[in-house]
Amino acid sequence: MPETNSMNSNAIGALFDWDGVIIDSHNQHEESWSKLANEENKKLPDDFFKLTFGMRNENIIPKFFSNWIDVTNEREIARLADRKEEIYREIIISEGIEPLPGVRDLLQSLKSERIACSIASSTPFANIEAVMNIIELSDYFEAITAAEDVRNGKPSPEVFLKAAEKIALDPKHCVVFEDAHVGIEAGLAANMHVIAVANTHPIESLGKAHTVLENLKDIDAKKIKMLLS
């Protein structure tokens, strides 16, 4: 860890998953997969969206599209993964999007208390950038850790550990905001305080997290400091 960590033991950080925490673009992702299937003249598996939620494309395609392609063909997997995200960005730019309830106020609160914020997501950087240009929240984040930064998707803790490293903080001084079960597992594996938000799953199913919220209206910087004290 950088030397600044030991010198600033009181510093804390807030690491945010992206989709389902900052924004909700589930419908746009669903539409983009459907459009990709139409382009390829294929049919999506039953319960596809439910089964693949929170997974990386590079893991989804070999597991669920064995009837589409040779799943050992990495070039074809990459082509489909990239095209799906191109379609997603086209939809987002065309339709627009807003931050989820409580997001902007929480980020303002964290900034006022000088709590470093970082995005920690398996979303491709280009997707985050496209949305950030629309919702205009880039000034609140000191760093972005995206799909390109990690080898292992959640529930591996890699994305959260990388995000903490980018803001020069020890993982134990970070809170994680997550909405997905695999993300909660990843945050716990990173030895961070996990705050689950019931934007995607029923609140009663998020019990593995340290703290569970209906939405981000229910927390601010002072409460986060108390959680880590």
Steps between C-alpha positions, in 0.01 A plus 500: 500500500618858443665671796211747522278225643698467824541876528127567464337227706182705546427515125214289371367425156170415335505251214196484276382228272357667192189346349234445765663745742578824314261435210247234405545401137366147534241563229763640264723198557206268440416682180862490382525122549171456312623716213825306488307173481291641216812610312644150536167331413513314830271449800599587855480220761204493739540722809814643339485843664435363847776241477766735363439809712828646625719270289764610250427445131814290469350259754143520372569416136695173543255378765171582328574525127651160426225456237609827334874464470803288570554602864875448466517772234620799703486736203131422443422537869670842498311604186162418653592659833614822332200519269258455789657798678497712184125439474460586870677834457292583194184445706625702798610795287170495311270466802698671778515389864487645852682408824306286746324664798740636760814467290570868437431606860720221639788591270470864600503397866809285452681776315422752774655261755801433274424131469662367185259334256590243237303292254566126519313322223522216251343740249720599204660842539337631182154429646580683823642793306195520273262509795719735703484753218120490526453505879794739565638341817865464403614775740402281796724204415874493544545177305324243285576130504324327211493168315830570327680529834428152631546140396241347730138608526298508821474313738877538479602799716747620236296797375453640852863448596611678182257784567633546854854496367418776250394733782792386719293356782516181702197277419394496866448877476256468210128447467352326198162589351348203319165376373592151374562183698832430324606856579418458867714187505783687329487784751505260793794313346683833471458550876292814453180621664227411249192718463235328290232705325168339409483649153513163327425222748248482788644649817445175691738320262794730576567383853864405441591869479600688814246775432186481285311801362185552301682768298783749532272765650545314829871574548749787500867564572455532877323161522775342292763635740309345786491162324879501472577642843 
